[in-house]
Amino acid sequence: MTFDESVYEYLTEIPKGKVVTYGQIAEHLGNPKLARAVGNALHRNPCGDKYPCYKVLNSRGELSRSYAFGGIEEQKKRLENDGVEVINYTVNLKIYRYDNR
């Protein structure tokens, strides 16, 4: 499995109403220094519906200004449809972060 495929597979494990960070995915895949590579993989995501990259935020809980499937407003809409509260394009990670440890 390629790095990108591993990232996409992980996205399918995130429950509705939960989010993760780029660094969290990198750590899960074995190297916390690969957060930027995770972001690059998400920009190559072949299917935003199958692989829900809208659930991935930066370490401060901020939405992506360059969300690949419609921009920040679309990411906000998708998160809110999942039951995630978004305030000023930021999500409270203490409440909504997915912890699969």
N, C-alpha and C positions, 0 to 999 in steps of 0.2 A: 504494500500500500504506500502511495506517495505521501509526502508531507501534507499537500493540499487535501488529499482524500481523507487523511486522518483528522484534519481540522473539520471538514464537512461532516464526517461521521460523528464527531463530538457534538456538533451543533444539534444533531437529532436527539441527543440525550437530555437536552435542557428542557425541563418541564414548563408548561404554560404558566405564565406569571412570574418567571424567574429570568435573570440575566447573568452574564459572565463578563469578565474583562479579557482583553487580548492576552495579558500576562497570565491570567488564570488558565487559559487554553494552552499557552506555551508551557506552563508548568506541568499541566496534566500530560502533555506530550513528551515530557522529559527534559526540557531545557527552558527555564524561565527567561533566558536572554533572547528568545526567539519571538517576542511579542510583535515586533515589527513585521517579521515574516508571516505571522498569523494575519495581520492586517492586509498584507499583500495577497495572501491566499483568499481572503474574503472578497477582495476586489476582483478576483477571477472566478468567484462563485458562479457555477453554471446555472443554478436554479434557486432563486431566493425563496420560493415556496417550499421546495423540498429540503433545503438547507437554510434554516432561519437565522441568517446572519444579523438580522435586526436586533437580536438579543445580545449582541456583543457591544460593550461600551469600553471607554478608556478607564484608567485606574481611579479617576475621580467621579465615575458614573455618568460622564457626559456622552451624549449622542454624537454620532459621526456627522460632521458637516458635509462629508462626501459619500453618504450612504449610497451604495451602488444601484439600488432599486427604487429610485424616486426621490432621493435627497432626504434631508433631515426631517422635514414635515411628514414624509411617508414613514420613516422609522418611528417617529413619535406616535403616529396613528396606529401602527401595528403593535407597539408596546402597550398603548392604552387599550386596544382591543383585547389584549391578553390579560388585562387587569393590573398592569404596572402603572403606577402614578408617575407622571413626568412633570417636573416643575422647572421652568426655565431651561428646558432641554437637558435636564439632569435627573437621574434616578438615584434614590437613596439605596446604596449598596448594602447597608446594614439590614434593610428590610427585604430587598428583592434579589440579593446575590444567591445564586445556586451553589450550594456546597455539597459536592459529591464525594467528600473524603470519608 
